[in-house]
């Protein structure tokens, strides 16, 4: 069965896309810890990040780097935190989270509730920095 992320890749489920190429996709997390919380995925459905081919893994990190470089000025944050947990969705993904302090990356924190127009405005800010 296709993961929710594969359904985003094939367009079955909509997403607030930030960046995309033929192998990777970055989109806003719909349950963000912070405004601009972005997920970066390979389009190839693979459950575990470290099951990716070494070259694909390296290229995913390069793609995530470009996205993080855009998130920082767009969200006016001190850092972009990086996290890989891998249990939430059975599709390899990297969390890029704009942060100003360590506590901002605590996944026990309440998630933000944003309106569709807020998500779109955030995605557009990040896209403009790419």
PyMOL commands that set and color helices and strands:
alter all, ss='L'
color gray80, all
select helices_A, chain A and resi 4-9+49-51+54-75+102-105+116-129
alter helices_A, ss='H'
color red, helices_A
select strands_A, chain A and resi 17-20+24-28+38-42+79-83+93-99
alter strands_A, ss='S'
color yellow, strands_A
deselect
rebuild
show_as cartoon
